[in-house]
Amino acid sequence: MLEQTGLKVSSRYIAQIKKKCGLDVGENFNLPKSKNARQPQCTPEKKEA
């Protein structure tokens, strides 16, 4: 993504967008310890990229 768009996009944001589009996402092995853990959301610029 950095080479194509100039934006650094984490794999967390990529997984969020894949899930939103209905694409297959791998299983997460690093789960949060509490049920109400805060998860950052992807910015609109990175969603468009």
N, C-alpha and C positions, 0 to 999 in steps of 0.2 A: 504494500500500500504506500509505503514511503516513496518508492521510486516512481510510482504511477501518479500519485496525487499530491505528494509532499506532506502528507499527514501521517503521524504515528498513530496507529490504531491497535489497541490491545486485543488479544484473543477473546477476552471477556465481551467486548463490544461486538466482535464478529459473531460470537455465539448468540448474543441477544438478537441481532438482526436475522440470523438464520432461523431462530426459533419463531420470530415474528412472521417470517415468510413461509413457515411451515416446512422448512428443510430439516433433514436429519442432523441432530447434534449429539456428539458423544457424551458418555456418562461422566459426571463430575465426581472426581475422587477427593477433592479438597472442599468438603461441605462445611458451611458455617456451624459453629458450636451452639449458637442460640437460634431460635425460630424466627425472631424478628430482627435479624441482622440487616443492616442497611446495605443495599447494593447500588453502586453508582450507575446512572443511566447514560446511554450514548448521546453525544451532542448531535444536533441536526446536521452540521457540516459533515460529520463522520458518517451519519446515516446515508447521506446522499452519495458519498464516495463509495 
